[in-house]
Amino acid sequence: MLEKFDEYKDAERDRTPEESTPENHFLDKSVFKDLPDILNDVCRVFSDEIEKNLVFLSSLTVLSGCMPNVYGVYDRDKIGANFFLFVVAPASSGKGCLKWSKTLAQSIHRTKREQYKQLEKAYKEADDKDKVYPKQLLHYIPANTSASAFIKAFQNNGGCGTLFCTEADTLSGALKQDWGNFSDVLRCAFHHEPISQLRKNNDDCNEIEKPYLSILLSGTPNQVHNLIPNPENGLLSRFGFFTFQSKPTMKDVFADDSTDLDKHFEHLQNKVERLYNYLNDASQPIRFIFTLEQKADFLKTFENGHTEFHLTLGLESIASIRRLGVIMFRLCMILSVLRLNVNDEYPGIIKCTDQDYQTAKSILETLKRHTTKIFISIQKGGHKSKDLSPEKYKIYKALPDGEFKRKEAVEICKKMGLSDRTLDRLLKGEYFEKTGYGIFKKVN
């Protein structure tokens, strides 16, 4: 019986990234305890675990783009709360619930559009030869646009905005066009690095000194590969990934109709706009900080993370674990800002609570597992071992490039929590050759 069970476990490990469901698939339930009021109100109307995870993470992303005048110092650089999230799942898996998180900033977007229309009307009615046409104001910036149009819209909005795209192919299609290659814009925005573009037809130069952009993308595994074809693509390390596969059963679409979600989220978007206005009107930027104990734990956590990623994924994964550090810092910032009372005086400093720190750390652990899964999937795409399962590929990367003994490989697998059976099946395959008794080397 145990042998049959071991065979079943190994068969599950050998499934492809698109087919398998990772262990610890969902966020830990402790994440949903003692959340800031807005997030608690977002999550409490979703009982389905997939929907609750998706709406929670996507809401963090949307809310991260609604926090002007807030910063933290990370590696001696002032950074905002802006979060990049990529949700990956097969078609018709339940990603549609992401639309509810988008509504959280819809009131902000609508207000900007109304301001623009009023300015446009005033422009048309003005009798002044020197009048200047008003700038287009948006909060949500469309993905299906050219690089120059994207930068212009971004610039008009003061270098702030949110890119919310539920079909990743829309963005990857734009990136492939000569007129839409703004992948570098997205990469620069993650670290708030300057963006500039000189237009071909005139001397107009669009510049954004310090861009603040939040991004939510969702798509299928193939769409991820279209947008991020290899590990060297800088977009891979800038996103937190969440991937899942829904159960092959019919959802009870009539199970819970007690809450009018339109009204519920209309109420929440008004609360979000009040927070946005409160922060936007601050006379001085508000600084977010860690406690000394949190700093020490953070450094220890990511020192271990560097070792783990280097061992299992290789040197090219180090960018991902380092930027996951930035992401965790920003998650802590988001949670802390959401606890502000808009009726209070402006605080000069916001200190992260231990509760919010542990919540962000738990979220990070889940994102780390899912990011590892996507990294392996993309890494295999251009590697001769593209048919290996994620677990076997981890072993392949961790083993020495020269000759090694089987017992050395067994020890490596034990540290990675992988079975001897999986190792032996790999060693018998086409990727290794036996050079002596119990001695192997990789096939070049």
C-alpha positions in Angstrom: 0.0 0.0 0.0 2.8 2.4 0.9 4.6 1.7 -2.4 1.4 2.5 -4.3 1.1 5.7 -2.3 4.7 6.6 -3.1 4.1 6.0 -6.8 1.1 8.2 -6.7 3.1 11.0 -5.0 5.8 10.8 -7.5 3.3 10.8 -10.4 1.9 14.0 -9.0 5.3 15.5 -8.8 5.9 14.6 -12.4 2.9 16.5 -13.7 3.6 19.7 -15.7 3.4 23.1 -14.0 0.2 23.9 -15.9 -1.5 20.6 -14.6 -0.3 20.4 -11.0 -1.6 22.2 -7.9 1.3 23.3 -5.6 1.3 22.3 -2.0 0.2 25.1 0.4 -1.7 26.4 -2.6 -3.7 29.1 -0.9 -2.8 31.9 1.5 -2.7 30.7 5.1 -6.0 31.4 6.9 -4.1 33.5 9.5 -3.7 36.1 6.8 -7.4 37.0 6.9 -7.4 37.6 10.7 -7.2 41.2 12.0 -7.0 42.8 8.6 -7.5 46.5 8.1 -11.2 47.4 7.8 -11.3 47.9 4.1 -9.6 44.6 3.3 -11.8 42.8 5.8 -14.9 44.2 4.1 -13.5 43.1 0.7 -12.9 39.5 1.9 -15.9 38.8 4.1 -18.3 38.6 1.1 -16.4 35.7 -0.5 -16.7 32.2 0.9 -15.0 30.4 -2.0 -11.3 30.0 -1.2 -10.0 30.7 -4.7 -12.2 33.8 -5.0 -11.2 35.1 -1.6 -7.5 34.6 -2.3 -7.8 36.3 -5.7 -9.8 39.3 -4.6 -7.6 39.8 -1.6 -4.3 39.8 -3.5 -5.7 41.9 -6.4 -7.2 44.4 -3.9 -3.8 44.8 -2.4 -2.5 45.6 -5.9 -5.3 48.1 -6.6 -5.0 49.8 -3.2 -1.2 50.1 -3.6 -1.9 52.5 -6.5 -4.1 54.7 -4.2 -1.4 55.8 -1.7 0.2 59.0 -2.8 2.6 60.8 -0.4 3.6 57.7 1.4 7.1 56.2 1.2 9.6 53.9 2.9 13.4 53.8 2.6 14.6 50.5 1.2 18.3 50.2 0.3 18.7 53.9 0.9 16.1 54.7 -1.8 12.6 56.1 -1.2 10.0 53.8 -2.6 6.2 53.8 -2.7 3.7 51.1 -2.0 3.2 50.0 -5.7 2.7 46.3 -6.1 3.0 44.2 -9.3 0.9 41.0 -9.3 0.4 38.4 -12.0 -2.5 35.9 -11.6 -2.0 32.7 -13.7 -4.6 30.0 -14.4 -6.2 28.2 -17.3 -9.1 29.7 -19.1 -12.4 29.8 -17.3 -10.8 29.0 -13.9 -12.5 31.8 -11.9 -10.3 34.8 -12.6 -13.4 36.8 -13.4 -13.8 37.8 -9.8 -10.8 40.1 -10.2 -13.2 42.7 -11.6 -14.4 43.4 -8.1 -11.0 44.6 -6.9 -10.8 47.0 -9.8 -14.0 48.7 -8.6 -12.1 49.8 -5.5 -10.4 52.6 -7.3 -13.2 53.2 -9.8 -14.4 56.3 -7.9 -11.0 57.8 -8.1 -10.8 57.1 -11.9 -14.3 58.5 -12.4 -13.5 61.7 -10.5 -10.4 62.3 -12.7 -12.4 61.7 -15.8 -15.0 64.2 -14.6 -12.3 66.8 -13.8 -11.0 66.4 -17.3 -14.4 66.9 -18.9 -14.9 70.1 -16.9 -11.6 71.4 -18.0 -12.3 70.5 -21.6 -15.6 72.3 -21.4 -14.0 75.4 -20.0 -11.4 75.3 -22.7 -14.0 75.2 -25.5 -16.0 78.0 -23.9 -12.9 80.2 -23.2 -12.3 83.1 -25.6 -8.6 83.2 -25.3 -6.1 82.7 -28.2 -3.4 81.5 -25.7 -5.6 78.8 -24.1 -4.0 75.4 -23.6 -6.0 72.2 -24.2 -6.3 70.3 -20.9 -4.4 67.2 -20.1 -6.3 63.8 -20.2 -6.7 62.5 -16.6 -6.9 58.8 -15.8 -6.3 56.5 -12.9 -6.5 53.3 -14.8 -4.2 53.4 -17.9 -5.1 51.1 -20.8 -2.7 48.3 -21.8 -3.6 48.2 -25.5 -1.7 51.4 -26.4 1.5 52.7 -27.8 4.6 53.4 -25.6 4.3 57.2 -26.3 0.5 57.2 -25.5 1.1 55.2 -22.3 3.9 57.5 -21.1 1.8 60.6 -22.0 -1.2 59.4 -20.0 1.1 58.4 -17.2 2.8 61.9 -17.3 -0.6 63.7 -17.4 -1.6 61.9 -14.2 1.5 63.2 -12.4 3.5 60.0 -12.9 1.0 57.9 -11.0 -1.4 55.3 -12.2 -2.6 51.7 -12.3 -2.4 49.2 -15.2 -5.2 46.6 -14.7 -5.3 44.0 -17.5 -7.1 40.7 -17.1 -5.9 39.4 -20.5 -2.1 39.4 -20.5 -2.1 38.9 -24.3 -3.4 42.4 -24.6 -0.2 43.7 -23.0 2.2 41.2 -24.7 0.6 42.1 -28.1 1.3 45.8 -27.5 4.9 45.0 -26.4 5.5 43.2 -29.7 4.5 46.2 -31.8 7.2 48.6 -32.9 5.0 51.4 -31.7 4.2 49.7 -28.4 7.4 48.5 -27.0 7.2 49.9 -23.5 8.5 46.8 -21.5 11.3 49.0 -20.4 8.8 51.5 -19.0 7.2 48.8 -16.8 10.6 47.6 -15.6 11.7 51.2 -14.7 8.5 51.9 -12.9 9.0 49.0 -10.4 12.0 50.9 -8.9 10.6 54.4 -9.7 13.5 54.9 -12.1 13.1 57.9 -14.6 11.3 57.4 -17.8 11.8 59.5 -20.9 10.9 59.3 -24.6 11.7 61.6 -27.5 8.9 61.6 -30.1 10.1 61.1 -33.7 7.9 63.7 -35.4 8.8 66.7 -33.2 11.1 67.7 -30.4 8.6 66.9 -27.7 10.2 64.8 -24.9 7.9 63.1 -22.4 9.6 62.6 -19.1 8.6 61.2 -15.7 11.2 61.8 -13.0 9.8 59.2 -10.5 7.0 57.0 -11.8 4.6 55.3 -9.4 2.8 52.5 -11.2 0.8 49.5 -9.8 0.2 46.5 -12.1 -2.4 43.7 -12.1 -2.2 41.2 -14.9 -4.0 37.9 -15.3 -3.7 35.2 -17.9 -3.1 31.6 -18.8 0.3 29.9 -18.5 0.8 30.3 -22.3 0.2 34.0 -22.0 2.8 34.3 -19.3 5.4 32.7 -21.7 4.3 35.1 -24.4 4.9 38.1 -22.2 8.0 36.7 -20.4 9.8 34.3 -22.7 12.9 33.7 -20.6 14.3 34.3 -17.1 16.6 37.1 -18.4 13.5 39.2 -19.1 13.4 41.7 -16.3 9.6 41.5 -15.9 9.8 38.1 -14.4 11.5 39.2 -11.2 9.3 42.3 -10.7 6.0 40.4 -10.3 4.6 38.4 -7.5 2.8 35.4 -9.0 -0.2 33.5 -7.9 -1.2 30.5 -9.9 -3.9 27.9 -9.4 -6.2 25.4 -11.2 -9.9 25.2 -10.3 -11.6 22.0 -9.5 -13.2 20.2 -12.5 -16.7 20.6 -11.1 -19.6 22.9 -11.8 -19.7 25.8 -9.4 -23.1 26.4 -7.6 -23.8 29.8 -9.2 -26.9 30.2 -7.0 -25.3 29.4 -3.7 -24.9 32.9 -2.2 -26.9 35.8 -3.6 -27.6 37.5 -0.2 -25.0 40.3 -0.8 -25.4 42.8 -3.6 -21.8 43.0 -4.7 -22.3 46.1 -6.8 -23.6 48.1 -3.8 -21.1 46.6 -1.5 -18.1 47.6 -3.6 -19.7 51.0 -4.4 -19.6 51.7 -0.7 -16.0 50.5 -0.5 -14.8 52.6 -3.4 -16.0 55.7 -1.7 -14.0 54.7 1.4 -10.9 54.2 -0.8 -11.4 57.6 -2.4 -11.6 59.3 1.0 -8.3 57.6 2.0 -6.7 58.7 -1.4 -7.8 62.3 -0.9 -6.6 62.3 2.7 -3.1 61.1 1.6 -3.1 63.3 -1.5 -3.8 66.4 0.6 -1.0 65.8 3.1 1.4 68.8 3.4 4.4 66.5 3.9 5.0 62.9 2.7 4.4 60.2 5.4 7.2 57.8 6.1 6.7 54.1 6.7 9.2 52.2 8.9 10.1 48.8 10.4 11.0 48.2 14.0 14.5 47.1 14.8 13.2 43.5 15.4 11.4 43.5 12.1 14.5 44.6 10.2 16.6 41.8 11.8 13.9 39.2 11.0 13.5 40.5 7.4 17.3 40.3 6.7 17.5 36.8 8.1 14.4 35.7 6.1 15.8 36.9 2.8 19.4 35.6 3.5 17.8 32.2 3.8 15.7 32.9 0.7 18.9 33.7 -1.3 20.4 30.4 -0.3 17.2 28.5 -1.2 16.8 30.1 -4.6 20.4 29.7 -5.5 20.4 26.1 -4.6 17.2 25.1 -6.3 17.0 27.6 -9.3 20.5 28.8 -9.9 22.1 32.2 -10.1 19.6 33.6 -12.6 16.9 33.4 -9.9 18.7 35.8 -7.5 16.9 38.9 -9.0 13.6 37.3 -8.2 14.3 36.7 -4.5 15.8 40.1 -4.1 12.8 41.8 -5.6 10.5 39.7 -3.5 12.1 41.5 -0.6 11.0 44.8 -2.1 7.5 43.3 -2.6 7.3 42.2 1.1 8.3 45.6 2.3 5.6 47.2 0.1 3.0 44.7 1.4 3.8 45.8 4.9 3.5 49.4 3.8 0.1 48.8 2.2 -1.4 47.1 5.3 0.0 49.8 7.6 -1.4 52.7 5.5 -4.9 51.1 5.3 -5.0 51.3 9.1 -4.9 55.1 9.0 -7.9 57.0 10.2 -8.8 59.8 7.7 -10.3 61.9 10.5 -7.0 62.0 12.4 -4.1 64.4 12.1 -1.4 63.4 9.6 1.2 61.2 11.1 4.8 62.0 10.2 5.8 58.3 10.5 3.8 55.0 10.3 5.4 52.1 12.2 4.6 48.6 11.0 2.8 46.5 13.6 4.0 43.0 14.3 0.6 41.7 13.1 0.9 43.4 9.7 4.5 42.3 9.4 3.6 38.6 10.0 0.6 38.9 7.6 2.9 40.3 4.9 5.5 37.6 5.6 2.9 34.9 5.2 1.7 36.4 2.0 5.2 36.5 0.8 5.8 32.8 1.5 2.9 31.9 -0.7 4.0 34.3 -3.5 7.5 32.8 -3.2 6.3 29.3 -3.8 4.2 30.4 -6.8 6.9 32.6 -8.2 9.3 29.6 -8.0 6.8 27.5 -10.0 6.5 30.1 -12.7 10.3 30.7 -12.8 10.9 26.9 -13.4 8.2 26.8 -16.1 9.8 29.8 -17.9 13.3 28.6 -17.3 12.5 25.2 -18.8 11.1 26.8 -21.9 14.5 27.5 -23.3 16.4 24.6 -21.7 17.0 21.1 -23.2 15.3 19.7 -20.1 12.0 21.4 -20.9 10.0 18.1 -20.4 11.1 17.7 -16.8 8.7 18.2 -14.0 9.4 21.2 -11.6 10.7 18.8 -8.9 13.1 17.0 -11.3 14.2 20.2 -12.8 15.1 21.5 -9.3 17.2 18.4 -8.8 18.8 18.9 -12.2 19.8 22.5 -11.4 21.1 21.6 -7.9 23.3 18.7 -8.9 27.0 19.5 -9.7 28.0 20.0 -13.4 30.9 17.6 -13.0 30.8 14.0 -11.8 29.0 13.2 -8.5 28.1 10.2 -6.5 24.5 9.0 -6.0 24.7 9.4 -2.3 25.7 13.1 -2.7 22.6 13.5 -4.9 20.4 11.8 -2.2 21.6 14.3 0.4 20.8 17.2 -1.9 17.3 15.8 -2.5 16.7 15.3 1.3 17.4 19.0 1.8 14.9 19.8 -0.9 12.3 17.5 0.5 12.3 15.3 -2.6 12.2 11.5 -2.7 15.0 9.0 -3.7 12.5 7.5 -6.2 12.2 10.8 -8.1 16.0 11.1 -8.2 16.5 7.6 -9.5 14.0 8.0 -12.3 15.8 11.2 -13.3 19.3 9.6 -13.2 18.0 6.8 -15.5 16.8 9.3 -18.1 18.4 11.1 -21.0 19.8 13.9 -18.9 22.5 12.0 -17.1 25.1 9.3 -18.0 26.6 6.7 -15.6 30.4 7.0 -15.6 31.1 4.4 -12.9 29.5 2.5 -10.0 27.1 4.9 -8.4 28.7 7.8 -10.2 26.9 10.1 -12.7 27.3 13.3 -14.7 25.0 15.6 -16.6 24.8 15.1 -20.4 26.0 18.2 -22.2 
